[in-house]
Every structure is written in structure tokens, then in C-alpha cells.
């Protein structure tokens, strides 16, 4: 893979390696903890519902902070902030491993999530800054591959570490990887020729706080209650809606807003973020429905189900780099549409599968779905960041990651509720194979409709962008 470096004279291959390690760490931080939840509940003498917040706290920290951190990178320098994020993530991983109780583990995971948010936002923003527009697609493909590897590797690596060394090892493993990522980033990421231009106006602290509270309210409304949408969920959702209105009012009246709302007048940006949200809601279907269908519908053991589900991330890891090359060669807009067509086709085929097709009837469409997702993700991220102005790359990168997280959170709630509804049971663990299969087919049918909606946005967005450019 040949790259031409944009600035600094550093080896572009090592630049990409350092950025890829940061992306690997952030994705590994999410997936490795899931497999350890039962062990944590026993070791820390707490309920399973309580330890679920070990995962939720990490995701909440990322969701509520990533926009502000992306904006901060634009102001203070992305290389400097990335190094700080890697250091923070690594230190927080050590604190997680040393935590004597569930409360301190929650606190350490929040700090770890802040470090992960920095790494997610800065790695994507630094692609265009250090490698140039011509290499953006291939670099995004590599970052997507590392994210998929981290997601696929997390459960198996976490299980092996817990079995061999105890639950603290699944956090300690981040220390040597984090140290290596810091050394490589410090050594190979080029220092900007000029110091970042600091705006005279103050950083938008009120807007940052309000947006964080609004996103936290929305995320909590979607995750509290273990699938039961009660009064507290409704109040939190209404609070989020009120927060959005207040945020828009506040940003329109401040001299240095956190987000310039005029950005959303660009049809390409608005369409790209909405498509990302819809596609991530579709991908959450594989995580919500997959375990229940494979174990309750097909009767697989948990280990077998985990192996079957890992084919999705493995597919994404394999096709990530080739997808990036296709995007650079054929164009981001065209490949976005192609990816969405493949994604919708895979979900549609999955909605017609039954127990008679066995495990192949689930794995084959899952690979098609993941192939479409990998193509879409690389193309959409490339389109959004390739032509972004240098002073706003961090902000746009943060907005991309925010839309993905909101899609995951929304999908977990909405797709989970659809699955329960279509399975026609109050306790999914007691549901029979026929009920689970009916729920699977209905939910994937809805996922196909979401993918088609994203395709409609992609095609409509192209028409709007043509008109926008003509004007």
C-alpha cells in the first residue's frame, strides 16, 4: 500500500500504524468488557444489572464528550490532544484494573471513555491532515479494519485473559498497547508547521455543558429500565428534546459556538450523519438479535454462537482496506450507494431465513450485511472528511462518531423492543425457537427498511448537493 505524506516528511506507513493502534484501543475498550460482566458481578459482589453500567458508563462518556473534544483538537492541536488522549486512556485502564469496588470502577471507566473519545475523534481528523486527500479512502479503510479487529478480538481475548489471570487482566492488557501507541504517535506523527490558531473568543463552555447533559439524557432514556420504557425514560427523553431546543437557541446567540449550525445547511454533511445513524441502528440488530436466535432458535452453545457472530467483524476487517482503495478509485458517493444496496439486500435476505437453513442461513447473510456496512462506513467517512476545512476536521470527526454512537444506542433500544414485540413473549429467555425465529425475521425486515431509507437519503443527498453546488 503506497501513501504520500502531506507534511513533516515522516514515513506515512508508520503514521497510519500509530493512528490504527489508537483506533484499535478505543474499540477494544468497548468489546473486551462485555465478556467480563458475569465475572465482575461475582468478583465485586454486585448485581448483573449494576455491572452493565461498566459498559454503559464508557459509552456515555464517549457520546457526551466527543463533539467538544473534536472542537478542542481544532483549537489546541490534534497531535497534542491525541497524545493526551492515549495517555489518559492508558492511565484509566490501570485505574480500572486496580479498582477495589464497583463505584471506583465506574469512575475509572468514565475517564477511560474520555480518553477513547479523544482517540476516536483525533485519529479520523489526523488522516486528512497528515496523509492528504488522495490517501483518505485507503486510510479510512485501515482505521475501519482496526476498529473491526478490536470489536472481534475483544470477547475472545477478554475471555482468555479472565480465564488465565482474572478480570483485572482485561484492563491491564491496555497498558503495553497504550504505551506502544503513545511512543509511535509521538515519534511519527508530524508536528504542525504552525501552532494552532487560538480564537480570541472563549471556548463555548455553556454550549459544551448543555450538549453533554442533553446527550446524556437521551442516552439514559434509551438504556435505563432494561427494555421497559417507563415514566423515567419518557422524562429523560423530553429533557433531551428540551435540551436540543435550548442548545440551538444558545448556539445562535454566542460569538464562538461549539457547533456552527450553518454547517447543517450543507446537504452532504446532514445526509452523511443521518445515514451513519441509521446504518449503526441496523448493525445493532446483529448484536441484539444474533445471540438469542443462535442459542434459542438454532440451539447453539454460547461458544458456538460467539464464533458465528464473530464472522461479521472478521468480514469487516478483511474488506476494510480493499474498500478504501475502491473509494479512492471510484469515488465516495458511488461507493456509499453501493454499500447501502448490499446492506439492504443482506438484511432483506436475513428476514426470509428460517431454522431449516441452519447456521449457514444466518452467517451468510450476516457476512453480506457486514460487507455493505464496511463499504458504506469507509465511503461515508471519506466523503465527510475529505473536503472538510482544516480548522473543522476535529469537529466533523467528532460529529461522525457521535452519530454512530447515537445510532448504536437508539438501535439497541428500538431493535430490542421490536424483537421482543415480534417474538410475542414477556421473557425472551423462555421463548421457543419458533417465537425467536419470528422475532428475528421481523426485526431484520425493519432493518432492511432502515437501510433503504439511508439509501434514499444518499440518492436524494446527491441531487441536493448538485443543486447546492450549482447555486
Secondary structure, DSSP 8 states (H G I E B T S, - for coil): ------STT--HHHHHHHHHHHHHHHHHHHHHHHTTHHHHHHHTT--HHHHTHHHHHHHHHHHHHHHHHHHHHHHH-HHHHHHHHHHHHHHHHHHHHH--SHHHHHHHHHHHHHHHHHHHHHHHHHHHHHH-GGGHHHHHHHHHHHHHHHHHHHHHHHHHHHHHH-TTHHHHHHHHHHHHHHHHHHHHS---SS-----SS---HHHHHHHHHHHHHHHHHHHTTTT---HHHHHHHHHHHHHHHHHHHHHHT-SS-SS-GGGGGSHHHHHHHHHHHHHHHHHHHHHHHHHHIIIIIS---HHHHHHHHHHHHHHHHHHHHHHHHHHHHH-HHHHHHHHHHHHHHHHHHHTT--GGGTTHHHHHHHHHHHHHHHHHHHHHHHHHHHT--GGGHHHHHHHHHHHHHHHHHHHHHHHHHHHHHHHT-S-GGG--HHHHHHHHHHHHHHHHHHHHHHHHHHHHHHHHHHHHHH-
